Amino acid sequence: MSDSAEIIKQVRKIEIKTRGLSNEIFAGKYHSAFKGRGMAFSEVREYRIGDDIRDIDWNVTARTGAAHIKTYEEERELTLMLLVDVSGSRLFGTTDKLKKNMMTEIAAVLAFSAASNNDKIGCIFFSDRIEKYIPPKKGRKHVLTIIHELIDFVPQSTGTDLSQAFRFLTNITKKHVTAFVLSDFMDTEAGAARFDEAIKIASGKHDLVGIRVYDPRETTLPDVGIIEMKDAETGRKIWFDSSSARAREAYNRRWQADSQVIDKTLNRRRIDHVSVATDGDYVQSLIQLFAQR
């Protein structure tokens, strides 16, 4: 089977699975899960006692001689943006799924949910640079295009810089959007300051949601003796003695410390987020996440 045919097969397989899951996760409460939607101008009417004077339309008021205000209604059409981490670490996996596979399925669930509600879906692929931008559009065909890219895309860089993704989102999208960040967030230590500043600006304009995908072996290591470990993003290699209980404990403490930094930053900016293991049930994690929103 050709590579193209295999990719099409994978796209169809993901579509069959995730279209059904999107209904299970949102269960008719899709729009209620997205807070802070934009407001669109509706009409001008005469001022009533209790109305906010900041909404007065001074041009109409001057023309008619009577106070009039602008009224707004919540925008029915939403725009969903997927910010997908395509750095080298997404190719790590010790279960039946790589982090990349988990991110692809979750992205597909979200995209099909948006498409079924006639909303636009866009996608930003990022590493330590912006690798690809897919402008928001509607429809199943567009979702399948995004899934195809999630499966087949080969980035130019292996590093991670989350701040690049947030800055790009802020600059490219003036209209309020709901943006899901699918990443392992392995950038927050080295780039903590720039990450925090970029996310502060982006969260002031948009509704951000963080979905952290990780592999169980990133949290703890078994006793398997001396092993060679390689950083997928920098290529750096080290030898690690996993037979040492002290070394394994230090490894776990490092994971816990990094997790605390991530959670603290996202909580400070009031960004809803959830962590999903590659051997876990992301459906339940997403249901829990949206129940809280």
TITI-800963 format. One record per residue (C-alpha): residue number from 1; residue in one letter; x, y, z. Coordinates in Angstrom, 1 decimal, padded with zeros to 4 digits, always signed. Layout:
! TITI-800963
<r><pos>NUM</pos><code>a</code><x>X</x><y>Y</y><z>Z</z></r>
...
This chain:
! TITI-800963
<r><pos>1</pos><code>m</code><x>+000.0</x><y>+000.0</y><z>+000.0</z></r>
<r><pos>2</pos><code>s</code><x>+001.3</x><y>+003.5</y><z>-000.9</z></r>
<r><pos>3</pos><code>d</code><x>+002.1</x><y>+006.0</y><z>+001.7</z></r>
<r><pos>4</pos><code>s</code><x>-000.8</x><y>+008.2</y><z>+000.4</z></r>
<r><pos>5</pos><code>a</code><x>-003.2</x><y>+005.3</y><z>+000.6</z></r>
<r><pos>6</pos><code>e</code><x>-002.1</x><y>+004.5</y><z>+004.1</z></r>
<r><pos>7</pos><code>i</code><x>-002.5</x><y>+008.0</y><z>+005.3</z></r>
<r><pos>8</pos><code>i</code><x>-006.0</x><y>+008.2</y><z>+003.8</z></r>
<r><pos>9</pos><code>k</code><x>-006.8</x><y>+004.9</y><z>+005.7</z></r>
<r><pos>10</pos><code>q</code><x>-005.6</x><y>+006.4</y><z>+008.9</z></r>
<r><pos>11</pos><code>v</code><x>-007.6</x><y>+009.6</y><z>+008.4</z></r>
<r><pos>12</pos><code>r</code><x>-010.8</x><y>+007.6</y><z>+007.8</z></r>
<r><pos>13</pos><code>k</code><x>-010.1</x><y>+005.4</y><z>+010.9</z></r>
<r><pos>14</pos><code>i</code><x>-009.6</x><y>+008.5</y><z>+013.1</z></r>
<r><pos>15</pos><code>e</code><x>-012.8</x><y>+010.1</y><z>+011.6</z></r>
<r><pos>16</pos><code>i</code><x>-014.9</x><y>+007.0</y><z>+012.4</z></r>
<r><pos>17</pos><code>k</code><x>-013.7</x><y>+006.9</y><z>+016.0</z></r>
<r><pos>18</pos><code>t</code><x>-013.6</x><y>+010.6</y><z>+016.9</z></r>
<r><pos>19</pos><code>r</code><x>-016.9</x><y>+011.7</y><z>+015.3</z></r>
<r><pos>20</pos><code>g</code><x>-018.8</x><y>+009.5</y><z>+017.6</z></r>
<r><pos>21</pos><code>l</code><x>-016.6</x><y>+010.5</y><z>+020.6</z></r>
<r><pos>22</pos><code>s</code><x>-017.3</x><y>+014.2</y><z>+020.0</z></r>
<r><pos>23</pos><code>n</code><x>-021.0</x><y>+013.6</y><z>+020.6</z></r>
<r><pos>24</pos><code>e</code><x>-020.2</x><y>+011.5</y><z>+023.7</z></r>
<r><pos>25</pos><code>i</code><x>-018.0</x><y>+014.2</y><z>+025.2</z></r>
<r><pos>26</pos><code>f</code><x>-020.1</x><y>+017.2</y><z>+024.6</z></r>
<r><pos>27</pos><code>a</code><x>-023.6</x><y>+015.6</y><z>+024.7</z></r>
<r><pos>28</pos><code>g</code><x>-025.4</x><y>+018.6</y><z>+023.3</z></r>
<r><pos>29</pos><code>k</code><x>-023.5</x><y>+021.1</y><z>+025.6</z></r>
<r><pos>30</pos><code>y</code><x>-020.9</x><y>+022.1</y><z>+023.1</z></r>
<r><pos>31</pos><code>h</code><x>-021.6</x><y>+025.9</y><z>+023.2</z></r>
<r><pos>32</pos><code>s</code><x>-021.9</x><y>+026.0</y><z>+027.0</z></r>
<r><pos>33</pos><code>a</code><x>-018.3</x><y>+024.7</y><z>+027.2</z></r>
<r><pos>34</pos><code>f</code><x>-016.9</x><y>+027.8</y><z>+025.5</z></r>
<r><pos>35</pos><code>k</code><x>-016.9</x><y>+030.8</y><z>+027.7</z></r>
<r><pos>36</pos><code>g</code><x>-016.2</x><y>+034.4</y><z>+026.9</z></r>
<r><pos>37</pos><code>r</code><x>-017.7</x><y>+034.3</y><z>+023.4</z></r>
<r><pos>38</pos><code>g</code><x>-017.6</x><y>+037.5</y><z>+021.4</z></r>
<r><pos>39</pos><code>m</code><x>-020.4</x><y>+040.0</y><z>+021.2</z></r>
<r><pos>40</pos><code>a</code><x>-021.7</x><y>+041.2</y><z>+017.8</z></r>
<r><pos>41</pos><code>f</code><x>-023.6</x><y>+044.4</y><z>+017.2</z></r>
<r><pos>42</pos><code>s</code><x>-027.4</x><y>+043.8</y><z>+016.9</z></r>
<r><pos>43</pos><code>e</code><x>-029.3</x><y>+047.1</y><z>+016.7</z></r>
<r><pos>44</pos><code>v</code><x>-029.9</x><y>+050.5</y><z>+018.0</z></r>
<r><pos>45</pos><code>r</code><x>-032.8</x><y>+051.3</y><z>+020.3</z></r>
<r><pos>46</pos><code>e</code><x>-034.0</x><y>+054.1</y><z>+022.6</z></r>
<r><pos>47</pos><code>y</code><x>-032.3</x><y>+054.4</y><z>+025.9</z></r>
<r><pos>48</pos><code>r</code><x>-034.1</x><y>+052.9</y><z>+028.9</z></r>
<r><pos>49</pos><code>i</code><x>-033.5</x><y>+053.6</y><z>+032.6</z></r>
<r><pos>50</pos><code>g</code><x>-030.9</x><y>+051.2</y><z>+033.8</z></r>
<r><pos>51</pos><code>d</code><x>-029.1</x><y>+050.9</y><z>+030.5</z></r>
<r><pos>52</pos><code>d</code><x>-025.3</x><y>+051.3</y><z>+030.5</z></r>
<r><pos>53</pos><code>i</code><x>-024.5</x><y>+054.8</y><z>+029.4</z></r>
<r><pos>54</pos><code>r</code><x>-021.3</x><y>+053.5</y><z>+027.8</z></r>
<r><pos>55</pos><code>d</code><x>-023.4</x><y>+051.9</y><z>+025.1</z></r>
<r><pos>56</pos><code>i</code><x>-025.0</x><y>+055.2</y><z>+024.0</z></r>
<r><pos>57</pos><code>d</code><x>-024.7</x><y>+055.7</y><z>+020.3</z></r>
<r><pos>58</pos><code>w</code><x>-024.0</x><y>+059.4</y><z>+020.2</z></r>
<r><pos>59</pos><code>n</code><x>-024.4</x><y>+059.8</y><z>+016.4</z></r>
<r><pos>60</pos><code>v</code><x>-028.0</x><y>+058.5</y><z>+016.5</z></r>
<r><pos>61</pos><code>t</code><x>-028.7</x><y>+060.4</y><z>+019.7</z></r>
<r><pos>62</pos><code>a</code><x>-027.6</x><y>+063.7</y><z>+018.1</z></r>
<r><pos>63</pos><code>r</code><x>-029.5</x><y>+063.0</y><z>+014.9</z></r>
<r><pos>64</pos><code>t</code><x>-032.8</x><y>+062.0</y><z>+016.6</z></r>
<r><pos>65</pos><code>g</code><x>-032.7</x><y>+064.2</y><z>+019.6</z></r>
<r><pos>66</pos><code>a</code><x>-033.4</x><y>+061.2</y><z>+021.9</z></r>
<r><pos>67</pos><code>a</code><x>-030.9</x><y>+059.0</y><z>+023.6</z></r>
<r><pos>68</pos><code>h</code><x>-030.2</x><y>+055.7</y><z>+021.8</z></r>
<r><pos>69</pos><code>i</code><x>-027.9</x><y>+052.8</y><z>+022.7</z></r>
<r><pos>70</pos><code>k</code><x>-026.3</x><y>+050.0</y><z>+020.8</z></r>
<r><pos>71</pos><code>t</code><x>-027.4</x><y>+046.5</y><z>+021.7</z></r>
<r><pos>72</pos><code>y</code><x>-025.3</x><y>+043.4</y><z>+021.2</z></r>
<r><pos>73</pos><code>e</code><x>-026.0</x><y>+039.7</y><z>+021.1</z></r>
<r><pos>74</pos><code>e</code><x>-023.6</x><y>+036.8</y><z>+021.7</z></r>
<r><pos>75</pos><code>e</code><x>-022.1</x><y>+035.6</y><z>+018.5</z></r>
<r><pos>76</pos><code>r</code><x>-023.5</x><y>+032.3</y><z>+017.5</z></r>
<r><pos>77</pos><code>e</code><x>-020.6</x><y>+031.4</y><z>+015.3</z></r>
<r><pos>78</pos><code>l</code><x>-017.5</x><y>+030.4</y><z>+017.1</z></r>
<r><pos>79</pos><code>t</code><x>-014.0</x><y>+030.0</y><z>+015.9</z></r>
<r><pos>80</pos><code>l</code><x>-011.9</x><y>+027.1</y><z>+017.3</z></r>
<r><pos>81</pos><code>m</code><x>-008.2</x><y>+027.2</y><z>+017.0</z></r>
<r><pos>82</pos><code>l</code><x>-005.9</x><y>+024.2</y><z>+017.6</z></r>
<r><pos>83</pos><code>l</code><x>-002.4</x><y>+024.9</y><z>+018.7</z></r>
<r><pos>84</pos><code>v</code><x>-000.6</x><y>+021.7</y><z>+018.1</z></r>
<r><pos>85</pos><code>d</code><x>+003.0</x><y>+021.0</y><z>+019.4</z></r>
<r><pos>86</pos><code>v</code><x>+004.9</x><y>+019.2</y><z>+016.6</z></r>
<r><pos>87</pos><code>s</code><x>+008.3</x><y>+019.2</y><z>+018.4</z></r>
<r><pos>88</pos><code>g</code><x>+010.5</x><y>+016.1</y><z>+018.5</z></r>
<r><pos>89</pos><code>s</code><x>+009.2</x><y>+015.0</y><z>+022.0</z></r>
<r><pos>90</pos><code>r</code><x>+005.8</x><y>+014.3</y><z>+020.6</z></r>
<r><pos>91</pos><code>l</code><x>+007.2</x><y>+011.2</y><z>+018.9</z></r>
<r><pos>92</pos><code>f</code><x>+008.0</x><y>+009.6</y><z>+022.3</z></r>
<r><pos>93</pos><code>g</code><x>+005.8</x><y>+006.7</y><z>+023.4</z></r>
<r><pos>94</pos><code>t</code><x>+006.1</x><y>+003.5</y><z>+025.5</z></r>
<r><pos>95</pos><code>t</code><x>+002.4</x><y>+002.5</y><z>+025.3</z></r>
<r><pos>96</pos><code>d</code><x>+000.4</x><y>+001.6</y><z>+022.2</z></r>
<r><pos>97</pos><code>k</code><x>+000.2</x><y>+005.3</y><z>+021.4</z></r>
<r><pos>98</pos><code>l</code><x>+002.8</x><y>+008.0</y><z>+020.8</z></r>
<r><pos>99</pos><code>k</code><x>+002.0</x><y>+011.4</y><z>+022.2</z></r>
<r><pos>100</pos><code>k</code><x>+001.5</x><y>+012.5</y><z>+018.6</z></r>
<r><pos>101</pos><code>n</code><x>-001.3</x><y>+009.9</y><z>+018.2</z></r>
<r><pos>102</pos><code>m</code><x>-003.1</x><y>+011.0</y><z>+021.3</z></r>
<r><pos>103</pos><code>m</code><x>-002.9</x><y>+014.7</y><z>+020.2</z></r>
<r><pos>104</pos><code>t</code><x>-004.2</x><y>+013.8</y><z>+016.8</z></r>
<r><pos>105</pos><code>e</code><x>-007.2</x><y>+012.0</y><z>+018.2</z></r>
<r><pos>106</pos><code>i</code><x>-008.1</x><y>+014.7</y><z>+020.7</z></r>
<r><pos>107</pos><code>a</code><x>-007.7</x><y>+017.4</y><z>+018.0</z></r>
<r><pos>108</pos><code>a</code><x>-010.0</x><y>+015.4</y><z>+015.7</z></r>
<r><pos>109</pos><code>v</code><x>-012.7</x><y>+015.1</y><z>+018.5</z></r>
<r><pos>110</pos><code>l</code><x>-012.6</x><y>+018.9</y><z>+019.0</z></r>
<r><pos>111</pos><code>a</code><x>-012.6</x><y>+019.7</y><z>+015.3</z></r>
<r><pos>112</pos><code>f</code><x>-015.5</x><y>+017.4</y><z>+014.5</z></r>
<r><pos>113</pos><code>s</code><x>-017.4</x><y>+018.9</y><z>+017.4</z></r>
<r><pos>114</pos><code>a</code><x>-016.9</x><y>+022.4</y><z>+016.0</z></r>
<r><pos>115</pos><code>a</code><x>-017.8</x><y>+021.3</y><z>+012.5</z></r>
<r><pos>116</pos><code>s</code><x>-021.0</x><y>+019.7</y><z>+013.6</z></r>
<r><pos>117</pos><code>n</code><x>-022.0</x><y>+023.0</y><z>+015.1</z></r>
<r><pos>118</pos><code>n</code><x>-021.1</x><y>+024.9</y><z>+012.0</z></r>
<r><pos>119</pos><code>d</code><x>-018.2</x><y>+026.6</y><z>+013.6</z></r>
<r><pos>120</pos><code>k</code><x>-014.8</x><y>+027.4</y><z>+012.0</z></r>
<r><pos>121</pos><code>i</code><x>-011.7</x><y>+025.4</y><z>+012.8</z></r>
<r><pos>122</pos><code>g</code><x>-008.1</x><y>+026.6</y><z>+012.3</z></r>
<r><pos>123</pos><code>c</code><x>-004.8</x><y>+025.0</y><z>+013.3</z></r>
<r><pos>124</pos><code>i</code><x>-001.3</x><y>+026.3</y><z>+014.2</z></r>
<r><pos>125</pos><code>f</code><x>+001.5</x><y>+023.7</y><z>+014.2</z></r>
<r><pos>126</pos><code>f</code><x>+004.5</x><y>+024.9</y><z>+016.2</z></r>
<r><pos>127</pos><code>s</code><x>+007.9</x><y>+023.7</y><z>+017.4</z></r>
<r><pos>128</pos><code>d</code><x>+010.3</x><y>+026.5</y><z>+018.4</z></r>
<r><pos>129</pos><code>r</code><x>+008.9</x><y>+028.3</y><z>+015.4</z></r>
<r><pos>130</pos><code>i</code><x>+005.6</x><y>+028.4</y><z>+013.6</z></r>
<r><pos>131</pos><code>e</code><x>+005.7</x><y>+025.4</y><z>+011.3</z></r>
<r><pos>132</pos><code>k</code><x>+002.3</x><y>+025.7</y><z>+009.6</z></r>
<r><pos>133</pos><code>y</code><x>-000.8</x><y>+027.8</y><z>+009.8</z></r>
<r><pos>134</pos><code>i</code><x>-004.2</x><y>+026.5</y><z>+008.5</z></r>
<r><pos>135</pos><code>p</code><x>-006.7</x><y>+029.4</y><z>+008.5</z></r>
<r><pos>136</pos><code>p</code><x>-010.1</x><y>+028.7</y><z>+010.0</z></r>
<r><pos>137</pos><code>k</code><x>-012.8</x><y>+027.3</y><z>+007.8</z></r>
<r><pos>138</pos><code>k</code><x>-016.0</x><y>+025.3</y><z>+008.2</z></r>
<r><pos>139</pos><code>g</code><x>-017.0</x><y>+021.8</y><z>+007.2</z></r>
<r><pos>140</pos><code>r</code><x>-016.0</x><y>+018.1</y><z>+007.3</z></r>
<r><pos>141</pos><code>k</code><x>-013.7</x><y>+018.4</y><z>+004.4</z></r>
<r><pos>142</pos><code>h</code><x>-011.6</x><y>+021.0</y><z>+006.2</z></r>
<r><pos>143</pos><code>v</code><x>-011.5</x><y>+018.8</y><z>+009.3</z></r>
<r><pos>144</pos><code>l</code><x>-010.2</x><y>+015.9</y><z>+007.3</z></r>
<r><pos>145</pos><code>t</code><x>-007.5</x><y>+018.2</y><z>+005.8</z></r>
<r><pos>146</pos><code>i</code><x>-006.4</x><y>+019.1</y><z>+009.3</z></r>
<r><pos>147</pos><code>i</code><x>-006.3</x><y>+015.4</y><z>+010.4</z></r>
<r><pos>148</pos><code>h</code><x>-004.3</x><y>+014.5</y><z>+007.3</z></r>
<r><pos>149</pos><code>e</code><x>-001.7</x><y>+017.2</y><z>+008.2</z></r>
<r><pos>150</pos><code>l</code><x>-001.6</x><y>+016.0</y><z>+011.8</z></r>
<r><pos>151</pos><code>i</code><x>-000.7</x><y>+012.5</y><z>+010.6</z></r>
<r><pos>152</pos><code>d</code><x>+001.7</x><y>+013.4</y><z>+007.8</z></r>
<r><pos>153</pos><code>f</code><x>+003.3</x><y>+016.7</y><z>+008.7</z></r>
<r><pos>154</pos><code>v</code><x>+007.1</x><y>+016.8</y><z>+009.1</z></r>
<r><pos>155</pos><code>p</code><x>+008.3</x><y>+019.8</y><z>+011.0</z></r>
<r><pos>156</pos><code>q</code><x>+011.6</x><y>+021.7</y><z>+010.2</z></r>
<r><pos>157</pos><code>s</code><x>+012.6</x><y>+021.9</y><z>+013.8</z></r>
<r><pos>158</pos><code>t</code><x>+012.6</x><y>+019.5</y><z>+016.8</z></r>
<r><pos>159</pos><code>g</code><x>+012.6</x><y>+022.2</y><z>+019.6</z></r>
<r><pos>160</pos><code>t</code><x>+009.8</x><y>+023.8</y><z>+021.5</z></r>
<r><pos>161</pos><code>d</code><x>+008.9</x><y>+027.4</y><z>+022.2</z></r>
<r><pos>162</pos><code>l</code><x>+005.3</x><y>+027.8</y><z>+023.4</z></r>
<r><pos>163</pos><code>s</code><x>+005.6</x><y>+031.5</y><z>+023.4</z></r>
<r><pos>164</pos><code>q</code><x>+005.9</x><y>+031.5</y><z>+019.6</z></r>
<r><pos>165</pos><code>a</code><x>+002.5</x><y>+029.9</y><z>+019.3</z></r>
<r><pos>166</pos><code>f</code><x>+000.8</x><y>+032.3</y><z>+021.6</z></r>
<r><pos>167</pos><code>r</code><x>+002.3</x><y>+035.3</y><z>+020.0</z></r>
<r><pos>168</pos><code>f</code><x>+001.3</x><y>+034.1</y><z>+016.5</z></r>
<r><pos>169</pos><code>l</code><x>-002.2</x><y>+033.5</y><z>+017.7</z></r>
<r><pos>170</pos><code>t</code><x>-002.4</x><y>+037.0</y><z>+019.2</z></r>
<r><pos>171</pos><code>n</code><x>-001.1</x><y>+038.6</y><z>+016.0</z></r>
<r><pos>172</pos><code>i</code><x>-003.0</x><y>+036.5</y><z>+013.4</z></r>
<r><pos>173</pos><code>t</code><x>-006.4</x><y>+036.4</y><z>+015.1</z></r>
<r><pos>174</pos><code>k</code><x>-008.1</x><y>+039.6</y><z>+016.0</z></r>
<r><pos>175</pos><code>k</code><x>-011.5</x><y>+038.1</y><z>+016.6</z></r>
<r><pos>176</pos><code>h</code><x>-012.1</x><y>+036.3</y><z>+019.9</z></r>
<r><pos>177</pos><code>v</code><x>-011.5</x><y>+032.6</y><z>+019.5</z></r>
<r><pos>178</pos><code>t</code><x>-011.3</x><y>+029.5</y><z>+021.7</z></r>
<r><pos>179</pos><code>a</code><x>-007.9</x><y>+028.0</y><z>+021.4</z></r>
<r><pos>180</pos><code>f</code><x>-006.9</x><y>+024.5</y><z>+022.6</z></r>
<r><pos>181</pos><code>v</code><x>-003.2</x><y>+024.0</y><z>+023.2</z></r>
<r><pos>182</pos><code>l</code><x>-002.2</x><y>+020.4</y><z>+022.6</z></r>
<r><pos>183</pos><code>s</code><x>+001.3</x><y>+019.9</y><z>+023.9</z></r>
<r><pos>184</pos><code>d</code><x>+003.5</x><y>+018.1</y><z>+026.5</z></r>
<r><pos>185</pos><code>f</code><x>+004.5</x><y>+021.7</y><z>+027.7</z></r>
<r><pos>186</pos><code>m</code><x>+008.2</x><y>+020.7</y><z>+027.8</z></r>
<r><pos>187</pos><code>d</code><x>+009.3</x><y>+024.3</y><z>+027.4</z></r>
<r><pos>188</pos><code>t</code><x>+008.2</x><y>+026.0</y><z>+030.6</z></r>
<r><pos>189</pos><code>e</code><x>+011.5</x><y>+025.7</y><z>+032.5</z></r>
<r><pos>190</pos><code>a</code><x>+013.9</x><y>+027.2</y><z>+030.0</z></r>
<r><pos>191</pos><code>g</code><x>+011.4</x><y>+029.6</y><z>+028.7</z></r>
<r><pos>192</pos><code>a</code><x>+009.3</x><y>+030.3</y><z>+031.8</z></r>
<r><pos>193</pos><code>a</code><x>+009.4</x><y>+034.1</y><z>+031.6</z></r>
<r><pos>194</pos><code>r</code><x>+008.6</x><y>+034.4</y><z>+027.8</z></r>
<r><pos>195</pos><code>f</code><x>+006.0</x><y>+031.6</y><z>+028.2</z></r>
<r><pos>196</pos><code>d</code><x>+004.2</x><y>+033.4</y><z>+031.0</z></r>
<r><pos>197</pos><code>e</code><x>+004.3</x><y>+036.8</y><z>+029.2</z></r>
<r><pos>198</pos><code>a</code><x>+003.0</x><y>+035.4</y><z>+025.9</z></r>
<r><pos>199</pos><code>i</code><x>+000.2</x><y>+033.4</y><z>+027.6</z></r>
<r><pos>200</pos><code>k</code><x>-000.8</x><y>+036.5</y><z>+029.6</z></r>
<r><pos>201</pos><code>i</code><x>-001.3</x><y>+038.5</y><z>+026.5</z></r>
<r><pos>202</pos><code>a</code><x>-003.1</x><y>+035.7</y><z>+024.5</z></r>
<r><pos>203</pos><code>s</code><x>-005.4</x><y>+034.8</y><z>+027.4</z></r>
<r><pos>204</pos><code>g</code><x>-006.4</x><y>+038.5</y><z>+027.6</z></r>
<r><pos>205</pos><code>k</code><x>-007.8</x><y>+038.3</y><z>+024.1</z></r>
<r><pos>206</pos><code>h</code><x>-008.9</x><y>+034.7</y><z>+023.7</z></r>
<r><pos>207</pos><code>d</code><x>-010.3</x><y>+031.7</y><z>+025.7</z></r>
<r><pos>208</pos><code>l</code><x>-007.3</x><y>+029.4</y><z>+026.1</z></r>
<r><pos>209</pos><code>v</code><x>-007.5</x><y>+025.7</y><z>+027.1</z></r>
<r><pos>210</pos><code>g</code><x>-004.5</x><y>+023.6</y><z>+027.8</z></r>
<r><pos>211</pos><code>i</code><x>-004.4</x><y>+019.9</y><z>+027.2</z></r>
<r><pos>212</pos><code>r</code><x>-001.1</x><y>+018.3</y><z>+028.3</z></r>
<r><pos>213</pos><code>v</code><x>-000.3</x><y>+015.0</y><z>+026.8</z></r>
<r><pos>214</pos><code>y</code><x>+002.4</x><y>+012.9</y><z>+028.4</z></r>
<r><pos>215</pos><code>d</code><x>+003.8</x><y>+009.3</y><z>+028.5</z></r>
<r><pos>216</pos><code>p</code><x>+003.9</x><y>+007.4</y><z>+031.8</z></r>
<r><pos>217</pos><code>r</code><x>+007.6</x><y>+006.8</y><z>+031.4</z></r>
<r><pos>218</pos><code>e</code><x>+008.1</x><y>+010.5</y><z>+031.6</z></r>
<r><pos>219</pos><code>t</code><x>+006.9</x><y>+010.4</y><z>+035.2</z></r>
<r><pos>220</pos><code>t</code><x>+008.6</x><y>+007.3</y><z>+036.6</z></r>
<r><pos>221</pos><code>l</code><x>+011.1</x><y>+004.8</y><z>+035.4</z></r>
<r><pos>222</pos><code>p</code><x>+011.3</x><y>+001.0</y><z>+036.2</z></r>
<r><pos>223</pos><code>d</code><x>+014.4</x><y>-000.7</y><z>+037.4</z></r>
<r><pos>224</pos><code>v</code><x>+016.0</x><y>-001.9</y><z>+034.2</z></r>
<r><pos>225</pos><code>g</code><x>+019.6</x><y>-001.3</y><z>+034.8</z></r>
<r><pos>226</pos><code>i</code><x>+021.8</x><y>+001.2</y><z>+033.0</z></r>
<r><pos>227</pos><code>i</code><x>+020.1</x><y>+002.7</y><z>+030.0</z></r>
<r><pos>228</pos><code>e</code><x>+020.9</x><y>+005.3</y><z>+027.4</z></r>
<r><pos>229</pos><code>m</code><x>+018.5</x><y>+008.2</y><z>+027.3</z></r>
<r><pos>230</pos><code>k</code><x>+018.2</x><y>+010.7</y><z>+024.4</z></r>
<r><pos>231</pos><code>d</code><x>+016.5</x><y>+014.1</y><z>+024.4</z></r>
<r><pos>232</pos><code>a</code><x>+014.3</x><y>+014.1</y><z>+021.3</z></r>
<r><pos>233</pos><code>e</code><x>+014.5</x><y>+017.8</y><z>+020.9</z></r>
<r><pos>234</pos><code>t</code><x>+018.2</x><y>+018.5</y><z>+021.5</z></r>
<r><pos>235</pos><code>g</code><x>+019.7</x><y>+015.2</y><z>+020.6</z></r>
<r><pos>236</pos><code>r</code><x>+021.6</x><y>+015.1</y><z>+023.8</z></r>
<r><pos>237</pos><code>k</code><x>+022.4</x><y>+011.7</y><z>+025.2</z></r>
<r><pos>238</pos><code>i</code><x>+023.1</x><y>+010.5</y><z>+028.8</z></r>
<r><pos>239</pos><code>w</code><x>+023.5</x><y>+007.2</y><z>+030.5</z></r>
<r><pos>240</pos><code>f</code><x>+021.1</x><y>+006.7</y><z>+033.4</z></r>
<r><pos>241</pos><code>d</code><x>+021.3</x><y>+004.0</y><z>+036.2</z></r>
<r><pos>242</pos><code>s</code><x>+017.7</x><y>+003.1</y><z>+036.7</z></r>
<r><pos>243</pos><code>s</code><x>+018.7</x><y>+000.4</y><z>+039.2</z></r>
<r><pos>244</pos><code>s</code><x>+019.4</x><y>+003.2</y><z>+041.7</z></r>
<r><pos>245</pos><code>a</code><x>+016.4</x><y>+004.1</y><z>+043.8</z></r>
<r><pos>246</pos><code>r</code><x>+017.8</x><y>+007.5</y><z>+044.5</z></r>
<r><pos>247</pos><code>a</code><x>+018.2</x><y>+008.2</y><z>+040.7</z></r>
<r><pos>248</pos><code>r</code><x>+014.6</x><y>+007.1</y><z>+040.0</z></r>
<r><pos>249</pos><code>e</code><x>+013.3</x><y>+009.3</y><z>+042.8</z></r>
<r><pos>250</pos><code>a</code><x>+015.2</x><y>+012.3</y><z>+041.4</z></r>
<r><pos>251</pos><code>y</code><x>+013.8</x><y>+011.5</y><z>+038.0</z></r>
<r><pos>252</pos><code>n</code><x>+010.2</x><y>+011.6</y><z>+039.5</z></r>
<r><pos>253</pos><code>r</code><x>+010.9</x><y>+014.7</y><z>+041.5</z></r>
<r><pos>254</pos><code>r</code><x>+012.0</x><y>+016.5</y><z>+038.3</z></r>
<r><pos>255</pos><code>w</code><x>+008.7</x><y>+015.5</y><z>+036.7</z></r>
<r><pos>256</pos><code>q</code><x>+006.7</x><y>+016.8</y><z>+039.7</z></r>
<r><pos>257</pos><code>a</code><x>+008.6</x><y>+020.0</y><z>+039.8</z></r>
<r><pos>258</pos><code>d</code><x>+008.0</x><y>+020.7</y><z>+036.1</z></r>
<r><pos>259</pos><code>s</code><x>+004.3</x><y>+019.8</y><z>+036.5</z></r>
<r><pos>260</pos><code>q</code><x>+004.0</x><y>+022.3</y><z>+039.3</z></r>
<r><pos>261</pos><code>v</code><x>+005.5</x><y>+025.1</y><z>+037.2</z></r>
<r><pos>262</pos><code>i</code><x>+003.1</x><y>+024.3</y><z>+034.4</z></r>
<r><pos>263</pos><code>d</code><x>+000.0</x><y>+024.1</y><z>+036.7</z></r>
<r><pos>264</pos><code>k</code><x>+001.0</x><y>+027.3</y><z>+038.6</z></r>
<r><pos>265</pos><code>t</code><x>+001.4</x><y>+029.3</y><z>+035.4</z></r>
<r><pos>266</pos><code>l</code><x>-001.8</x><y>+028.2</y><z>+033.8</z></r>
<r><pos>267</pos><code>n</code><x>-003.8</x><y>+028.6</y><z>+037.1</z></r>
<r><pos>268</pos><code>r</code><x>-002.4</x><y>+032.1</y><z>+037.6</z></r>
<r><pos>269</pos><code>r</code><x>-003.7</x><y>+033.0</y><z>+034.1</z></r>
<r><pos>270</pos><code>r</code><x>-007.0</x><y>+031.3</y><z>+034.9</z></r>
<r><pos>271</pos><code>i</code><x>-006.6</x><y>+028.9</y><z>+032.0</z></r>
<r><pos>272</pos><code>d</code><x>-008.5</x><y>+025.6</y><z>+032.2</z></r>
<r><pos>273</pos><code>h</code><x>-006.3</x><y>+022.6</y><z>+031.6</z></r>
<r><pos>274</pos><code>v</code><x>-006.1</x><y>+018.9</y><z>+031.9</z></r>
<r><pos>275</pos><code>s</code><x>-003.3</x><y>+016.3</y><z>+031.7</z></r>
<r><pos>276</pos><code>v</code><x>-003.8</x><y>+013.1</y><z>+029.7</z></r>
<r><pos>277</pos><code>a</code><x>-001.5</x><y>+010.1</y><z>+029.7</z></r>
<r><pos>278</pos><code>t</code><x>-001.0</x><y>+008.1</y><z>+026.5</z></r>
<r><pos>279</pos><code>d</code><x>-002.3</x><y>+005.0</y><z>+028.3</z></r>
<r><pos>280</pos><code>g</code><x>-005.2</x><y>+006.9</y><z>+029.8</z></r>
<r><pos>281</pos><code>d</code><x>-008.8</x><y>+007.6</y><z>+028.8</z></r>
<r><pos>282</pos><code>y</code><x>-008.8</x><y>+011.0</y><z>+027.2</z></r>
<r><pos>283</pos><code>v</code><x>-012.6</x><y>+010.9</y><z>+026.8</z></r>
<r><pos>284</pos><code>q</code><x>-013.2</x><y>+011.0</y><z>+030.6</z></r>
<r><pos>285</pos><code>s</code><x>-010.5</x><y>+013.7</y><z>+031.0</z></r>
<r><pos>286</pos><code>l</code><x>-012.2</x><y>+015.9</y><z>+028.4</z></r>
<r><pos>287</pos><code>i</code><x>-015.7</x><y>+015.3</y><z>+029.9</z></r>
<r><pos>288</pos><code>q</code><x>-014.3</x><y>+016.3</y><z>+033.3</z></r>
<r><pos>289</pos><code>l</code><x>-012.6</x><y>+019.4</y><z>+031.8</z></r>
<r><pos>290</pos><code>f</code><x>-015.7</x><y>+020.7</y><z>+030.0</z></r>
<r><pos>291</pos><code>a</code><x>-017.9</x><y>+019.9</y><z>+033.0</z></r>
<r><pos>292</pos><code>q</code><x>-015.8</x><y>+022.4</y><z>+035.0</z></r>
<r><pos>293</pos><code>r</code><x>-016.3</x><y>+025.1</y><z>+032.3</z></r>
